[in-house]
Amino acid sequence: MQISEQPTENNIQQLIDKLPTGINPLERVILCHDGTVQSLLSVLFGVPVKVEVLSQQTVDDIGILRWTKLVAVYPARSAKLPDIHIDPSGSDIVIPSHEVTACLAESVIPFKNNPEGFLTAITEQKMGIGQILKATALKQERHVFGLYADENVIARNYCISGDVNIIITETFPREALKKAGEMV
């Protein structure tokens, strides 16, 4: 199934029909979103989400395999101790900074049909694919072709075509999404 830049009633219905059963509205939004997932997750988690390249391999003359982790970064903050806890000093406690894995992604980036500048940015490993596409203003369409859900994760497969050619699988831990949804 392909989702074009100009959604039609027919292809939206096809995507809705592919949605796994038992997913909540927040998970539907994530699975059907056709923009930069890093931006969407930043809004949902209420903090910046950073992309960490876990591993990247060049496969002969075929292309690049890339594994990334998108992490919501919560800064350290001060909080008052609960009234039920007696603190003679009356001081605040510091909640340390922490990170939550919001998504794991695997990308296949062929050398063929991808601009040299885009491939250079990928090999530098400084930005996520969405960030690179946004920075370079390359024309793109996203086509969702696979959706999955079980009790632990939701996942989607899609390709990005246009000025680039990429296949991406993204897996989202449901427990992290549940906590993000409670914060929204």
N, C-alpha and C positions, 0 to 999 in steps of 0.2 A: 504494500500500500504506500502511496506517496501523498505527502501533504505539501501542497504548493504554497507559495507566498500569499496567494489570494485564496483563503479557505472558502470552500463551497459547502453548502448544506450536506451534500453527499459525502465528501471526504471527512468532514467533521463527524458525521454519523458513523462512518467506517472506523474511525479512531475510537469513538465512544463504545462501539460494539466490541472492540478488541480489549477493552479494559478488563482486567481480572476482577472476579467477584470478591467481595469482602474488603474492598479498599475504601478509605474515607475520602471526603472531599479534598483535603489537603494533598493526599497522595495522588488523587486524580489530576490536580493542578500540576504537580511535579512531573508525572508521567506524560502529560499532554503538552507541557510547555515547549515552545519552539524557539526560545531565545537563549541567552547565556545563562547556564545553570548556576554559575558562581554568583551572579547578581540576584537571581531568585532565592538562592539559599541564604544569602546575606540578609535579604528582607525577612525571610521566614525565621531565621535564628536571631535577628536583631543585632547582629555584630558582623564585622567584616569576615568574609570567608576567604581563606588563602588557598592557593593551589600549590601542592608539594609534588614534585616529580619523584616518584619512588624508584623507578627504573626506566631506562630507555635503551633500546637496542636497535641497531641497524641490521637489517636482514639482507645480505648480499646486495643485489641491484634492485631489490623489490621495494623496500621502503623502511619505515620506522615503526616499531612497536613501542608504545608508551603506556606506562602505568602511573596513575596519579591518585592523590588523595586530596579531597577538598575538606578543609578543616575550619570550623567555626572557632574563632579565637576570642575567649572571654577574658577581659583584663582583670587584674587584681582590683578589689574594691573594699571599702570600709562598710561595716554594718554594725548597728547597735545590737548588743546582746539581748536576747529575749527577756522579758520581764520576769519570767519564771526562773531564770538563771541569775543567781546573785553574784554580782561582780562589784566588790567593794571599791575598786578604782573608778568605776563608771565609764571605763574607756571603751572605745570601739574595738571590734575584732577585725582582722584583715582576712578577707576571703581571697586566697591566692588565685592567680590567673590559671586558666585551664583551657584545654582544647577538646572539641567534640568532633569526631569524624562524621561528616555529613554525607559523604559520597566517596565511593571508589570508582575509578574509571579506567577502562582499557581502550586505547585508540590504535587503529591501524591507519597509517598515513603513507600511502604509496608515493614513490618518487614521481611516477607518471601522473600527469595532469595536475600537479601542484607547483605553484610559482616558486622560483629559487629563493626569493626573500622570505616567503612563508616557511619553507623548509629550514632556512638558516635560523629563523626565530625559534622553531621547534628544537633544533639541535642545541641551541644555547641554553635551553631548559630554565629560562627566567620567568616565563609566563605560561598560563594555561592557554589552551586552544581558543577558547572564547575571547580571552584578552587579546590574543594575537589578531584574530579576525576583526575585532572591534578597532584595534590600533591601525590596521592596514586597510580597513574599509573594503575588503574583498567581498564581492557579490556572493551570496550564499542562500541556499534553501536547505531546510532540514526535513528529512523524510523518516518518520517513525515507522519501523517495520516489525518490532517485537516488544511485547510487554509481558512482565512476569511479576507474580507476587506469591509469597508464602508467609508463614507466621513471623519470620525474622527480617525479610527484606522485600523491597519492591525494586524492579529493574526495568530498564528499557534499552533497546538497540535502535540506533538511527544512523543515517548517513547524512553528511553535509556535502552538498554538491553546488555547482556554480563555478566560481573561479578556483575552488579547491575541491578535493576529493578525499573524504575521511569517513571511516566507519568507527562508531563509538558505542561502547557498552558502559552504562552507568548503573551502579548498584547503591541503593540508599538503605541504611539500617533503619528499620521501622521504629525501634526504641528511641533513637536520636530524633526522628521526625515527630514522634509523639510528644517528646519534651519541648521541641520547638513550637509545636502547635499549641501547647498549653501556655506558652509565653506570649503568643500572638494575641 
